């Protein structure tokens, strides 16, 4: 999993998929080989005609999963076993949150960013309403990121106006978890501090080695900020 400190970093966690020669559609990686998107943009096309365009590669899609056709969500399964990061999903939202996205609208094959402001939820709690930014055609399926938590809070569904900066609406992460329970982070037991005792041999080498991707992510997070808090036992 990953956080994103820049538009380019967020772009690496998204993908554009296309049906034959049609316009590109958007999605976001939510697990290894799993791309979350809106089901209204994958209805109809045969799986054989879909391919994911990501980091200069064209990747085959083997399965489209739509558990509830009444909810505008789908997960695409990739054939290749890619080594990639994915987004972190979080339901937390407060008033007037600053939001952002990165997608692949028409005319921007390399991707395009946008920023918004959170207004609230619809009465049935099925959609996030946001303003002060333009949701262009082709943004459906793009991640809606809470700038405060730096995590994905929704999946963009539609615009409120194709010409003006009126914002749009997105499917909240809470509904994503209801539709795909396996995507909800599981609370795991925190392992015992491997540095205790402070002398002797390392008994759990898996906690120290073979974590290059995680260390790279930590470095990028620290490198994107101006300060860092170090937390641990005092001696």
Number of C-alpha atoms within 10 A of each C-alpha: 16 22 20 21 16 9 16 13 14 22 24 18 24 28 25 27 24 19 19 13 7 8 16 24 26 29 29 27 23 21 16 16 19 19 26 26 27 25 23 15 20 21 12 9 12 12 15 12 12 21 20 23 19 16 13 8 9 14 16 18 21 14 16 20 14 19 12 12 12 8 16 20 25 26 23 25 18 19 13 12 8 10 8 14 20 20 22 21 25 20 15 14 15 11 9 13 18 19 24 20 25 27 33 28 23 15 12 11 13 13 19 18 15 18 19 25 18 21 18 18 16 11 7 6 12 16 21 22 20 25 22 18 18 20 29 23 17 22 28 26 32 29 33 28 28 25 18 12 14 18 21 26 26 26 31 28 27 20 25 17 14 14 11 13 16 16 24 24 26 25 26 26 23 19 19 23 16 11 17 18 12 10 15 15 11 8 6 6 6 6 7 7 9 13 12 9 9 8 7 8 9 14 9 10 10 9 12 10 8 10 10 10 14 13 11 12 16 13 11 16 15 14 12 11 9 6 8 9 6 5 6 7 4 4 3
